[in-house]
Each structure stands twice: as C-alpha cells, then as structure tokens.
Amino acid sequence: MGKKRQKYNIIGVSGSPRNRNTNFMLKTVLEATGHDYELINLKDKKISPCTACGGCYKIHKCAVKDDMQEICDKLSKADVIVLGSPTYFDNVTALMKVFIDRCLPLYLSEKLKGKKAGLVSVGNFKEGEVRFLDDYNPNEAIKDPILKKEMEDSVRRCINNMKNFCEAMDMQIVGSVIAVNGNPEPERDNLIRLGKKLVK
C-alpha cells in the first residue's frame, strides 16, 4: 500500500487592488502545489488600519472588529502562506501594509512560527499603460542591463518588505519570484517551481 499523501492547508493573500498580474502569479503558485487552496483578495475585505490601542498585547487578539479577525484565524491554521503584492514606489500596496500591521496579534502569539512562506511581486508599467510613458518600450528597456537592474531592484525591494514580515513572524521562507514590465507570464515556470517546492 502506498504512502498516504500529506494534505496541506494553503492560503494565498493578494495585496493587489486589481485582479490581474499579481493574482496570476499567486494562482499559478497555488495551483502548482496540487492541493486545495484559498486565495484571499484584500481588496474585497474590510480591514481598518491598526489604531495602536495595545489591546492585543495581553490577549493576542485584535480589538478592531472587521474581516481581519477571520483572516488571522485562517492564517493561524495554514501550513503554507503565499503573499503577493504589486510594487508601488518600491514597496507593497497600502492593502498589504494594512494587512501586515494588523497581523501584530499573530506576531505576539507566534502563531505563524515555522509556517512555509512564498512571495511574489510584479512591477513597472506596460507600454502605453500610463500617458506620460507612451514612448516607453518595455521590450527595449529590458535589453539595457542598467535599466533592467533598476526595474528588478525596485520589485526586489517590495519582496524584501514582505520578507521582513515573514522573518519577524519566524516563518520559513521557501522562495520568491519577481516579474517586471507588468508581465509575469515569462516567470510561469519559476512560479510553478515555487509552488511545488512549498509542499516538498
């Protein structure tokens, strides 16, 4: 009789205000795990900023009553958590930052300790996406080593902010994938590899 396959509880968290590139990356990773998963779109949730009331210091639960209560409960039960955010000014979106701030009860309770984490981010504009960049050709820009490095470094700084969060939570960071020019499609194979690695 064959060895029973381990079942993983897998959660994805999207900090994108749209359902496009970041979610493509997250879904590709999540589906590559071969397990059931839930993708939480923060844009569809009611999550207020942390009020610094200090209520979570004693009971390790947030005093603010909104959708973050349920999200924290799901994260605490997960085996694998995949975070994704588009790059806004070298950083995560406001949606992701508010989510991170509201995870303080999970930090205090150490409920994410040891959980596996994967990180994805996409940055930069597509050709013609913004009026003042109409003359910008991403396919040409990426051929320039200096411009390509600048684009990649910007997205890596976004990844590093999510990495800092995971390290503070004492999570096991399995890997990350970045994409530039608003086009994650060329990274599909890397995304699939990350998904498989998360459940090894």
C-alpha positions in Angstrom: 0.0 0.0 0.0 1.4 3.4 -1.0 2.3 6.1 1.4 -0.6 8.4 2.2 -0.1 11.9 0.7 0.2 14.7 3.2 -2.6 17.3 3.0 -1.6 20.9 3.2 -3.7 23.9 4.3 -2.7 26.6 1.8 -3.6 30.2 1.9 -2.7 32.9 -0.6 -3.0 36.6 0.2 -3.2 39.2 -2.6 -2.5 42.9 -1.9 -3.5 43.9 -5.4 -6.3 46.4 -6.0 -6.9 44.6 -9.3 -7.4 41.0 -10.4 -4.6 40.9 -12.9 -0.8 40.3 -12.8 -0.3 39.7 -9.0 -3.2 37.3 -8.9 -2.0 35.4 -12.0 1.3 34.9 -10.1 -0.4 33.8 -6.9 -2.8 31.4 -8.7 0.0 29.9 -10.7 2.0 29.2 -7.5 -1.1 27.9 -5.6 -2.3 25.6 -8.3 1.2 24.2 -8.7 1.1 22.9 -5.2 -1.5 20.3 -6.3 -3.5 21.0 -3.1 -6.8 22.8 -2.4 -6.2 26.4 -1.5 -7.9 29.7 -0.7 -6.9 33.0 -2.2 -7.8 36.0 -0.1 -8.1 39.2 -2.0 -7.6 42.0 0.4 -9.3 44.5 -1.9 -12.6 42.6 -1.2 -12.2 42.7 2.6 -12.9 45.4 5.2 -9.7 45.9 7.0 -9.1 49.1 9.0 -5.6 50.4 9.9 -4.1 49.5 13.3 -5.1 52.0 15.9 -2.1 51.3 18.2 -4.6 50.7 21.1 -2.4 48.0 22.6 -5.3 45.7 23.2 -3.6 42.7 21.5 -0.6 42.9 23.9 -2.4 40.9 26.6 -4.9 38.7 24.9 -3.2 38.4 21.5 -6.4 39.3 19.7 -7.2 42.5 17.8 -9.8 44.8 19.4 -10.8 46.1 15.9 -13.8 44.2 14.6 -13.6 43.6 10.9 -12.6 41.0 8.3 -9.1 40.7 9.8 -10.4 38.6 12.6 -11.4 35.8 10.2 -8.2 36.2 8.1 -6.0 35.8 11.2 -7.8 32.6 12.2 -7.3 31.2 8.7 -3.6 32.1 8.7 -3.0 30.5 12.1 -4.4 27.2 10.8 -2.5 27.3 7.5 0.6 25.2 6.7 1.7 27.3 3.7 1.1 31.0 3.1 1.8 32.8 -0.2 1.9 36.6 -0.2 1.7 38.7 -3.3 1.7 42.4 -4.0 2.4 44.7 -7.0 5.2 47.1 -6.5 4.2 50.6 -5.5 7.1 53.0 -5.1 9.5 50.2 -4.2 7.1 48.9 -1.6 3.9 46.8 -1.0 0.5 48.3 -1.6 -1.5 50.1 1.1 -3.7 47.0 1.2 -0.8 44.7 2.0 0.7 47.2 4.5 -2.5 47.4 6.5 -2.8 43.7 6.5 0.8 43.3 7.8 0.2 45.9 10.5 -2.9 44.1 11.7 -1.1 40.8 12.0 0.5 42.0 15.3 -1.6 39.6 17.3 -0.2 36.7 15.3 3.3 38.0 16.0 2.7 38.2 19.7 1.1 34.8 19.8 3.8 33.3 17.5 1.0 31.5 15.6 2.8 31.8 12.2 6.1 30.5 13.5 7.5 27.7 11.3 4.9 28.0 8.6 6.2 27.9 5.0 6.0 31.1 3.0 6.3 32.0 -0.7 6.5 35.6 -2.0 5.6 37.1 -5.4 5.7 40.6 -6.8 5.4 42.4 -10.1 6.4 45.9 -11.0 6.8 48.6 -13.7 4.5 49.6 -16.4 3.4 48.1 -19.7 3.9 50.0 -22.9 1.2 52.7 -23.2 -0.3 52.0 -19.8 0.3 55.5 -18.5 0.1 58.6 -20.7 3.4 60.1 -19.8 5.1 56.7 -20.6 3.6 56.3 -24.1 7.1 56.3 -25.6 8.3 53.7 -23.1 9.0 50.4 -24.8 9.4 47.7 -22.1 10.8 45.1 -24.6 13.6 47.5 -25.5 14.2 48.8 -21.9 14.8 45.2 -20.6 17.7 44.8 -23.1 19.6 47.6 -21.3 21.4 46.0 -18.4 21.2 49.2 -16.3 17.5 49.7 -16.8 16.8 46.0 -16.3 18.6 46.0 -13.0 16.8 49.2 -11.9 13.4 47.5 -12.6 14.3 44.3 -10.9 15.8 46.1 -7.8 12.5 48.0 -7.4 10.5 44.8 -7.3 13.0 43.1 -5.0 12.6 46.0 -2.5 8.8 45.2 -2.5 9.6 41.5 -1.9 12.0 42.4 0.9 9.2 44.2 2.8 7.2 41.0 2.7 10.3 39.0 3.6 10.9 41.2 6.6 7.3 40.5 7.7 7.8 36.7 7.4 11.2 36.8 9.2 9.6 38.8 12.1 6.9 36.0 12.2 9.7 33.4 12.2 8.3 31.8 9.1 10.2 29.6 6.8 10.7 31.5 3.5 10.8 28.9 0.8 11.4 31.2 -2.2 10.2 34.2 -4.1 9.5 35.2 -7.8 9.6 38.7 -9.3 8.3 39.9 -12.6 8.9 43.2 -14.4 7.2 45.4 -17.0 3.8 44.3 -15.7 4.2 41.0 -17.4 4.5 37.9 -15.2 4.0 35.4 -18.0 7.7 34.8 -18.6 8.0 33.7 -15.0 5.4 31.0 -15.2 8.0 28.1 -14.9 9.6 29.8 -11.8 6.1 30.2 -10.3 5.3 26.6 -10.8 8.7 25.5 -9.3 8.0 27.6 -6.2 4.5 26.1 -5.8 6.0 22.5 -5.9 8.8 23.5 -3.6 6.3 24.8 -1.0 4.8 21.3 -0.5 8.0 19.2 -0.6 
